[in-house]
């Protein structure tokens, strides 16, 4: 570890903004930790695993999702990094720049899809019930919306930069207004008349909001005063939506609930993202200094950043594999039991290190798979296509 730490430290230029990498690591680990705490797999009568959540039974656990839903920070950092990168490459290479960015984004996803195309039939031959295979597929596919949206906002980086040229940091406000307008259609006097599909019009503006703030941050338009306004304004809007307008308290979807703040995003998403963005700006300097003083911590942050997308792609598969192991041994509290008591959450917390070890193994394997898929693109593409067909059939 000491050799690895020294190698990372030696490879990091002094000009690198380590706080940005630190915030990205916090965002990814927050999402992973949150999903691990709220994703339960219980055993059906036919022996298959089905998805459940402690949020269905424990309303008091909902505020924890406010801390663990950290995708707003990821989009903030993404906008910052993309704007800085685009500025370095210039406008003459926009298409080439986008191709490189999107290729880096999609490579881990395609490798994971190709791997699942092989793993699922093997699991079926080993006796895994069809319901378990469907659950595994759903848990793999559900988070991919993030990859799709992140790819879309990345493609919009030139547009976001032009918008920033004209309006500065205020360019993010029309995006919040767009989400608010759609929410008014969904939950206002027209509720029940407007088709549910209208809600998905919020997906792009809700997440582009924080990405746009990241672009403004990269161009020096967001200081500590703006950060304080983001925290205060976001917190006031957040409190109003939950306390006065009866928005659901949970930031993530709850099985069986009639409304969700995440699918599609409600106005609560940019409200929380504004708070997170402001807080990130306020702690930036201290975080950068901490990571410069602690080379071991910096090595860990750099490693998480290097494998961020692989971690995101595989973290729920780790839950499936550990739960399958527990089921084979007769079940275990916190893995395959009904998550209807606080004791389940405590038990799941005990299992987190096991999930982390399994995830590390999957990420190491994923790195090799990505290199293999790169060398055998046709076969990898065919396998990924096969998985896509299966996923569409069972989802």
N, C-alpha and C positions, 0 to 999 in steps of 0.2 A: 504493500500500500504506500509506503514511503517513496519507493521508486516511481510508482505511478503518479503520486502527488507531485513530485518534483518534475516529472515529464510534462504534466499538464501545466504546471506553473511556468516552465520554460517555454512552452509552446504558445502561451497567452501574451499577446502584445500589451504594453502598458496603456495603449490608447483604447483598449476594449472597454466598453461600458458594461461592467460586470453586474450592475444592478438589473439591467434588462434581462440577462440570463437568469439571475436570481428570481426575478418576478415570474419568468416563464416556468421555472422549475416549481415554484410555489403553486402556480395555476394548475399545472399538470398533476402534481401530487395531491392537490386539493380535490380535483375532480375524481381521481382514482380512489382516494380515501373515502370520499362521499359515496361513490357508487358501491364500494365494498361494504359500507355500513348500512345502506338502504336496500341492497339487493339480496333477497333471500330465495333459496331454492328448496321448496318443500316437496315431500314425496306423495304422489297420488296413489290411489288404490291399485292402479295397474303397474306401479313401480316406477313410473316416469317422474322426472323432476319438472316442477312448474314454478313460474316466477311469482314471488310475493314480496311484500315490503313491510317493515315495521311502521312506516308512515300510515299504513292503512288502519292500524290499531292504536298507535301512540301519537295522539295529536300534539302532545307537548314536545315531541322530538322535532317538529317542523322547523323551529328557529335554527336548529343546527345546520339546515340546508342553506341558510343565509351566509354562513361562513364557508361551507364546503362547495358551493356553486361558484367556482372561480373562473369560469370561461370568459367573463368580461375582462379579466386581467390578461388572459391569453390573447384576445383580440386587440387589446390595447398595445401590448408588446409587439404583436404581429404587424400592426399598422406602423409602429415606430421603426421596426427593423426593415420592413418593405420600403418605406419612404427613404430611409438612409441608403439602402441598397440601390434603389432606382436612381437616386441622386448621383451615386458614384458611377453608375453605368451610362447615364445620360439618356436623352429621349430618342436618340438614333437607334438604340438597341432594345426598344421596348418589347418587341415580339420575342426576340431571343431571350431576354430577361424573364419574360413570363413563362416561356417554355421550360427554362431551367427551374424556376420556382415551382411550377406545377408538377414537373417530373419528380422533384425531390419530395413533394407532398404526397403524390399518388403511389410511388414505388412501394412503401411499406404496406399500403392497403392491398395492392395487387398481390404482393407476396403472401400476405395473410389469407386472402381469398383462395389463392392456389393451394395453400397448406390445408385450409378447411375442406377443400374439395377432395383431398386425400384422407383427411382425418375422420370425416363423418362416415364414409362407407366402412372404414376399418372399425369404427365404434359400433356400427350396426352389425357387422360380422361378429363382433365380440359380445353381442347380446344387448346393447343399449336400446331401450324402447324408442319407438318413433317419436313419442312426446318429448323425450329428453333431447333427441336430435333437433327437434323444432325449437325447444327452449334455447339450446346452445346457439342455433342460427339466429334467433331473435336477439339474443344478448350480444351477439357479434355485430349484427346489422344496425341495431338501434343507435349506437353512438356514431355511426358513420355519417349521420346528418351533419355532424360538426365538420367532418372533413370536406363534405360537399359545400357547405356554406363558407368555410374558410377558403376553399379554392375559388369560390365565386367572388368574395371580397378581395382576394389577392388579384384576380383578373381586373377588378375595378380600381386598382391602385392608381393608374394614371388619371382616372376620373376624380378620385379622391384628392389627388394632389392639385388638380386644376380647381376643384371646389375650394380647397384650402387657400389657393392663390387669391381667390375672389373674396371669400368670407372669413378666412382665418379659422379660429377655433369655433366661431359661431356656426360654421358649416354643419356641425353635429346636431344643432337644434331642429332643423326641418325633419331629420330622421326620427327624432322623438315625437314630433308632431304627427308624423305619418302613422306611427304605432298607436298613438292616442286616438287618431281618427278611426282606425280599424277597430280598436277596442270599443269605441262608442257605437259602432255599427253592431258589434257582437253582443254587447251587454247593455246597450241603451234601450230606448223605446222600441227599437226595431228587433230586439232579441227574439229569436224564434221564427222570424220572417226571413232574415238574411241567411243564406246558406253557410253551413259550418266551414266550408272550404275557404271562405273569405278571410278567415283568421290567418291563413298561411301567407297572406300578403305582408304580415309583420316580420317574417323570417329574415329577410334581407336587411331592412332598415334597423331592426332591433340589434343586430350584431354589427352592422356597418357603423352604427353610432360610436361604439367604443373604438373600432378600427380607425374611424375618422379622427377621433381624439388622439390616437397614436400618431397619425400623420402630423397633426398640429404639434404634438410634443416633439417629434423629430425635427421640426422646423423652428423650435424655440418659442412657440407661441403660448405655452402653458407653464406658468410659474407657480409659486406657492400660493399666491392670492387666488388664481384660477382653480388651483387644487382645493383650496378651502371652500370655494363656491360650489364645486362639484360635490364635495362631501355633504355640505349643508343642504343644497338643493335636492340631491338624490335622496338623502335621508328624509327630508320633508315630504317628498312625493311618495316615497316608499311607505311612510307611516300613514299618509292620507289614503292610499290605495287599500291597505290592509285594515286600518282602523275605521274608516268612514265609508269606503266603497265596497267592502266585503269581498276583496280579492282573496283567493286561497293563500294560506300562510306558507305553504311549502313551495320552494323554488323548483322542485323536481316533480315529475308526474307521480301520482298516487294511484295504484291499481283500483279500479272501480269508481274513481272520482268523476264527477260530471264536468269539472273544469280543471284546466291545467295552466300553470304559468310558463311552461317550457315547450309544449307541443300543441299549438304554435305559441311562440313567445307573446306574453302579455306586456303591458306597460311596466310591470314590476321588474322585468329583465333589464331595460335600460336604466331604471331607477337604481337598482342595486349595482349595476355596472358603473354608474356615475360615482357612487360612493367608493367602490373599489378602485376606480381610476384615480380619484382624488387622493385616496390613502396611499396608493402606489407612488404617486408623484411626491407626496410629503415624506415618504421614507426612502426615496431613491438614494440620496447622498449617504445616509447612514448605512444602507444596505451595501452600497458600493464599497464603502470603507471597510465594513465587516469582511466582505469577501476578499479584499486585498490583504487584510491582516491574518486571515485564517486560510492558508493554502489547502488544508484538508477539506474544509467546507467548500472551497471553490472547486476542487477536483470533483466532489460529489455533484455540485450544481452543473458543472460542465458535462459530466457523464449523463445526467438526466436530460440535459438539452440535446445531447448527441443522439439519444435514443427516444426522444419525446414522443414521436408519432408511433413508434413500435410499442412503447408503453401503453399508449392510448388504445391501439388496435387490439392488444392482447390482455388487458387487465381484467375484463369480464370472463374471458376464457379461463383465466386462473381460478375464478370463483367456480366455474363449472367443473374443472378438473378436481379441485379440492373437495367439492361437494360430492362428486362421483366416488372419490376415495372414501369419504366418510360414509356414504350410503353402502358401499361394499362391506364396511366394517360394522354395519348395523345402525348407522346414524350418529349424529353428534349435535349437541346443543350449540346454537350459533351458526350452524351450517344447514342442516336438513330439517330442523324443527320449526314449528310455526312461530313467527316473530311477533308475538302478541304480548310480550312483557319486557320490562326494562332489563331483566336478566338475560334476555336474548342478545341485546346490544352489548352488554358487558362480555358475554361469551364470544360474540363476533370480534370484539376488540382483542381478545386473547388470540384469535385465529389470524389476525392481521399479519404478524411476522411470517406465518406459514404461507399465506397468500403472496407476500412479498418475495419469498424465496422461489416459489413456483413462477412468479412473473419474471424474475431475473433469468431463470432458466429459459423461459419462453422467448424473452428478448434476445438472449444470446443465440438461440436457435434461429430467431427471425433474421438476425444479421447474416447468418449463413444462407438462409433461404433467399434473401434479397439478392445476394451475389449469384446464387444458382439461377434465380429467375432472370437476372440480367443476362446470363450466359445462354439461357434457353428460353428466350422470350416467347416463341411460338407455343411451346408446351405450357408455359406459365399462363399465357393468355387464354389458352383453351381450357385449362383447369379453372381459372378465375371465371370464365364464361359459364362453365358447368355449375359452379357454385352459385352464380347469380341466378341462373334458371331455377335451381332448387329453392333458393331463398325466396324468389318471387312466388313460387308455388305454395310454400308453407307459411309465409309471413302473414 
